[in-house]
Amino acid sequence: MSITTTKLTRAAGLCAVAAGLLFAAVQFNHPHLDANFVTTIEWTVRQTMKVLMAVLALVGITGMYLRQVKQTGVLGVIGYVLFSAGYLAMLSVEVIGTVVLPSIAHSAPGYVNDVLAVSTSGQAVGDIGLMQPLLSFMGIGYLGGGLLFGIALFRANILARWAAVLLAVGTLATIAIPMLPRINERLFALPTAVALVGLGISLWREQRTVAGQSLPKVASSPLDRAGAK
C-alpha cells in the first residue's frame, strides 16, 4: 500500500474525530478530583484516555493546517502554533497526572490537591512550583490558539465552517468557567469535542472527494485505421 499525502490527511481527519470522541467521553460522570481519587484505577484509565486524546488532537489539527496552509495565511500559522503548543502542554500535564501525581498522593496530598484545583480553574492553597506556569501556558494556548485557529479555518472556507465557529466559540467560552462556579466546568469541553469531530469528518470527506477526482480515467484506444477498413 502506497502512502500518499491524501491518505495521510484523511488519517489526520480520523485522528481528530477520535480525539473529539475521547474528549467528550472522558467528561461524563467524572468524579470529584482529589488526592484519594488519583490513586484509583479509574483515574489511570481516564488519564490514559486524556493522553491519547491530546496526541490524536495534535495529529488532527496538524493535518487540518497542512491541508490549507495558503488559505489560512498568517493568522493560520499563529493559531496553529499557539493551539498545538497548548495541546503539547496539555499532553505534558496529563502525563504528569498519570505517572507522577499517584506516586506522591499519599506523601504530599496537599500538593496534589492544589495541582488538581488549579487544573480545574480553582485556586491553590500552597505553592505548586513550575506546575503553575505550565498550567497557565496550557490555558493560554488552548483558549487563544483555539480562537485564532477556528477563525482561520472559517476564513479559509475549506472545512465545515460551523465546526470552525464552534471551535473558536467553544475554546473561548472556557474563560467563563471561574465566573460560573455553579456550572459544571466539564460541560465546556463538549463544544470543542463536537468541533473536533466535525472538522475531522469534514477533512476526511474532503480528501476522499479529492482522491476520487484524481483517479485516472480509462481512455479507450483509437481503432487502428488499417483494422477499421
Residue, then its C-alpha position, 0 to 999 in steps of 0.5 A: m500500500s502506497i502512502t500518499t499525502t491524501k491518505l495521510t490527511r484523511a488519517a489526520g481527519l480520523c485522528a481528530v474525530a477520535a480525539g473529539l470522541l475521547f474528549a467528550a467521553v472522558q467528561f461524563n460522570h467524572p468524579h470529584l478530583d482529589a488526592n484519594f481519587v488519583t490513586t484509583i484505577e479509574w483515574t489511570v484509565r481516564q488519564t490514559m484516555k486524556v493522553l491519547m486524546a491530546v496526541l490524536a488532537l495534535v495529529g488532527i489539527t496538524g493535518m487540518y493546517l497542512r491541508q490549507v496552509k495558503q488559505t489560512g495565511v498568517l493568522g493560520v500559522i499563529g493559531y496553529v502554533l499557539f493551539s498545538a503548543g497548548y495541546l503539547a502542554m496539555l499532553s505534558v500535564e496529563v502525563i504528569g497526572t498519570v505517572v507522577l501525581p499517584s506516586i506522591a498522593h499519599s506523601a504530599p496530598g496537599y500538593v496534589n490537591d492544589v495541582l488538581a484545583v488549579s487544573t480545574s480553574g480553582q485556586a491553590v492553597g500552597d505553592i505548586g512550583l513550575m506546575q503553575p506556569l505550565l498550567s497557565f501556558m496550557g490555558i493560554g494556548y488552548l483558549g487563544g490558539g483555539l480562537l485564532f485557529g477556528i477563525a482561520l479555518f472559517r476564513a479559509n472556507i475549506l472545512a465545515r465552517w460551523a465546526a470552525v465557529l464552534l471551535a473558536v466559540g467553544t475554546l473561548a467560552t472556557i474563560a467563563i468557567p471561574m465566573l460560573p462556579r455553579i456550572n459544571e466546568r466539564l460541560f465546556a469541553l463538549p463544544t470543542a469535542v463536537a468541533l473536533v469531530g466535525l472538522g475531522i469528518s469534514l477533512w476526511r470527506e474532503q480528501r476522499t472527494v479529492a482522491g476520487q477526482s484524481l483517479p485516472k480515467v480509462a481512455s479507450s484506444p483509437l481503432d487502428r485505421a488499417g483494422a477499421k477498413 
